[in-house]
Amino acid sequence: FEEEIRAEEAWNYGGSLTQLFRLFGNEASISAEFYRTDFVNQLIVDVDSEYGVARFYNLDGRSYANNSQIELKFEPIRLFEITAAYRMTDVKTTIDGELMRKPFVNNYKGLLSGSWASRNNNWQVDLTGQFNGKSRIPNTEMLPAQFHMPEESPAHVVVHGQVTRRWNNFDLYVGGENLTNYKQKNP
């Protein structure tokens, strides 16, 4: 800790628009949203400046987060809903005097989800694929050459699924995350 840490302070603003319409004879919706956070003060965790050291200090400069998303929901056939979404994220903060992308934050994500429910809603099956875009990896230039990392992590897909059985006041479900067993090659 390089100084006494103050409480984080920020201004948040944004908005969203939603349009309802019919697609394949069923109700559908499309929505678009944009939100921004401008930080007045923020806890900075600097892992770029010195190998093996995390420096903690208050923001000295600019820091912001822009998030925009578009989402489509529709039922191509009765009782089966599809959700498709895409989100772009632009998060920058001043680290050691330089405005740069915040590390470990994906710059985009995609989602495709399908959900089927039985007529009486006793059964439900959900399957979701999430595409995670690249994120900035902290600087490794101060390390010996064999330990240098790329500037960004690779994009990857993770799949989740769940089956639910419902009774009057009781739900039982079984599910799995990361069904494709994605693993980072060098976490």
Secondary structure, 3 states (H helix, E strand, C coil): CCCCCCCCEEEEEEEEEEEEEEECCEEEEEEEEEEEEEEEECEEEECCCCCCCCEEEECCCCEEEEEEEEEEEEEEECCEEEEEEEEEEEEEEEECCEEEECCCCECEEEEEEEEEECCCCCEEEEEEEEEECCEECCCCCCCCHHHCCCCECCCEEEEEEEEEEEECCEEEEEEECCCCCCCCCCC
